Amino acid sequence: MSLNTKMIVITWMNMTKSVIHVKLFQKHFQMKWLLFQQIICIALFMRLVINNLNTLKNMGEENQGSHPILE
């Protein structure tokens, strides 16, 4: 193998190595981003549920004692 061919092979191997690293990093970043989105989604959903429960509780407290059917 001539020196020129060796250089080309080494360069090509280094390029493929860096491409693989970039792909792995992109995949890793994508997974982190998906996890982050899921956490935000769950947090927003929980906030919505808690707000709804508080609203229902407040409505229940307002209606206590003045319900026409119970009196």
C-alpha positions in Angstrom: 0.0 0.0 0.0 1.5 3.3 -1.0 1.8 6.2 1.4 -0.9 8.2 -0.5 -3.4 5.3 -0.2 -2.6 4.9 3.5 -3.3 8.6 4.1 -6.6 8.4 2.2 -7.7 5.3 4.2 -6.7 6.9 7.6 -8.5 10.1 6.6 -11.6 8.2 5.6 -11.6 6.2 8.8 -11.3 9.3 10.9 -14.1 10.9 9.0 -16.4 7.9 9.5 -15.5 7.9 13.2 -16.4 11.5 13.5 -19.7 10.9 11.6 -20.5 8.1 14.0 -19.8 10.3 16.9 -22.0 13.0 15.6 -24.8 10.5 15.0 -24.5 9.2 18.5 -24.5 12.7 19.9 -27.6 13.6 17.9 -29.4 10.5 19.1 -28.3 11.2 22.7 -29.5 14.8 22.4 -32.8 13.7 20.8 -33.4 11.3 23.7 -32.7 14.0 26.3 -35.0 16.4 24.4 -37.8 13.9 24.3 -37.4 13.2 28.0 -37.4 17.0 28.7 -40.6 17.4 26.7 -42.3 14.5 28.5 -41.4 16.0 31.9 -42.8 19.4 30.9 -45.9 17.7 29.5 -46.5 15.8 32.7 -45.8 18.9 34.8 -48.4 20.9 32.8 -50.9 18.1 33.1 -50.4 17.8 36.9 -50.8 21.6 37.2 -54.1 21.4 35.2 -55.4 18.6 37.4 -54.5 20.4 40.6 -56.1 23.6 39.4 -59.2 21.7 38.5 -59.3 20.0 41.9 -58.8 23.4 43.7 -61.7 24.8 41.6 -64.0 21.9 42.4 -63.0 22.2 46.1 -63.7 26.0 46.1 -67.1 25.4 44.4 -67.9 22.8 47.0 -67.1 25.2 49.8 -69.1 28.0 48.3 -72.2 25.7 47.9 -72.0 24.2 51.4 -74.9 25.0 53.5 -76.9 26.8 50.8 -77.9 23.8 48.7 -81.6 24.0 48.0 -82.1 20.2 47.9 -80.4 19.6 51.3 -82.4 22.3 53.1 
